[in-house]
Amino acid sequence: MPQITDQSGHQTVITTFEVTPGTCQDLIELLTGAYRDVISQQAGFIAAALHVNDAQTRIAIYSQWRAREDFQAMLRSDEMRARNREINALCRNFEPVMYDVAGCF
């Protein structure tokens, strides 16, 4: 489970996906499998949480990594490159963005 703190120095990645209600559940299943079988096993992975809006048109994933390089190495792996092609086919677009925690309230 993610622990949000501005003291950790970890890399935070928030990835958003634009989907349709018809593809939302399929993408959730694909993402769940990717995190369960591949991503959570990668060096530097700490935690992640998957979110979906009520209309099933947006999915967001909040993930934490030890360092930026760990996340980038996961994305470059052959397994994730293949999975990302499948993910891309189910959504209009997706965008991972790296953040530093600036404050907790």
C-alpha positions in Angstrom: 0.0 0.0 0.0 1.4 3.4 -0.9 2.6 5.5 2.0 2.6 9.2 0.9 5.3 11.3 2.6 7.4 14.2 1.5 10.4 12.8 3.5 11.0 9.6 1.6 12.8 10.8 -1.5 11.0 8.1 -3.6 9.9 8.7 -7.1 6.1 9.0 -7.6 4.6 8.2 -10.9 1.0 9.1 -11.7 -0.3 7.4 -14.9 -3.6 8.4 -16.4 -5.6 6.5 -19.0 -8.4 7.8 -21.1 -10.8 4.9 -21.8 -14.4 4.2 -22.7 -16.9 2.4 -20.5 -16.7 -0.5 -22.9 -12.9 -0.9 -22.5 -12.5 0.2 -18.9 -12.9 -3.3 -17.2 -10.7 -4.9 -19.9 -7.9 -2.4 -19.2 -8.3 -2.8 -15.4 -7.8 -6.5 -15.8 -4.7 -6.0 -18.1 -3.2 -3.5 -15.6 -4.0 -5.7 -12.6 -2.1 -8.6 -14.3 0.8 -6.4 -15.3 1.2 -5.1 -11.7 0.7 -8.5 -10.2 2.9 -10.5 -12.5 5.6 -8.1 -13.7 5.7 -4.6 -12.4 5.6 -5.4 -8.7 8.5 -7.8 -9.2 10.8 -5.1 -10.6 13.8 -3.7 -8.7 12.9 -0.5 -7.0 9.1 -1.0 -7.0 7.5 0.1 -3.7 3.7 0.2 -4.1 0.9 1.2 -6.4 -2.8 1.9 -6.3 -5.3 1.7 -9.2 -8.2 4.1 -9.4 -11.2 4.4 -11.7 -13.8 7.2 -12.0 -17.5 6.6 -11.7 -18.1 7.1 -15.4 -15.4 4.5 -16.3 -13.8 6.9 -18.6 -10.6 7.5 -16.7 -8.2 5.2 -14.9 -5.3 6.5 -12.8 -2.4 4.6 -11.2 -0.4 6.1 -8.4 2.9 4.2 -8.0 6.0 4.6 -5.9 9.5 3.7 -6.9 12.9 3.8 -5.1 14.3 6.0 -8.0 13.4 7.4 -11.4 15.9 4.9 -13.0 14.0 1.9 -11.6 10.7 3.0 -13.2 12.5 3.7 -16.5 14.2 0.3 -16.5 10.8 -1.4 -16.0 9.3 0.5 -18.9 12.2 -0.5 -21.2 11.9 -4.2 -20.4 10.8 -6.4 -23.2 7.9 -7.7 -21.2 6.5 -4.3 -20.4 7.1 -3.0 -24.0 4.8 -5.8 -25.2 2.2 -5.2 -22.5 2.2 -1.5 -23.1 1.3 -2.2 -26.8 -1.8 -4.2 -25.5 -2.6 -1.4 -23.0 -2.4 1.3 -25.7 -4.8 -0.7 -27.8 -7.5 -0.4 -25.1 -7.3 3.3 -24.4 -7.3 6.6 -26.3 -4.1 7.6 -24.6 -2.1 7.1 -21.5 0.6 9.2 -19.9 3.0 8.4 -17.0 4.3 11.5 -15.3 7.0 11.5 -12.6 6.4 13.7 -9.5 8.2 14.5 -6.3 5.9 14.8 -3.2 5.9 18.5 -2.3 3.7 18.3 0.7 1.3 16.1 2.7 -1.7 17.4 4.6 
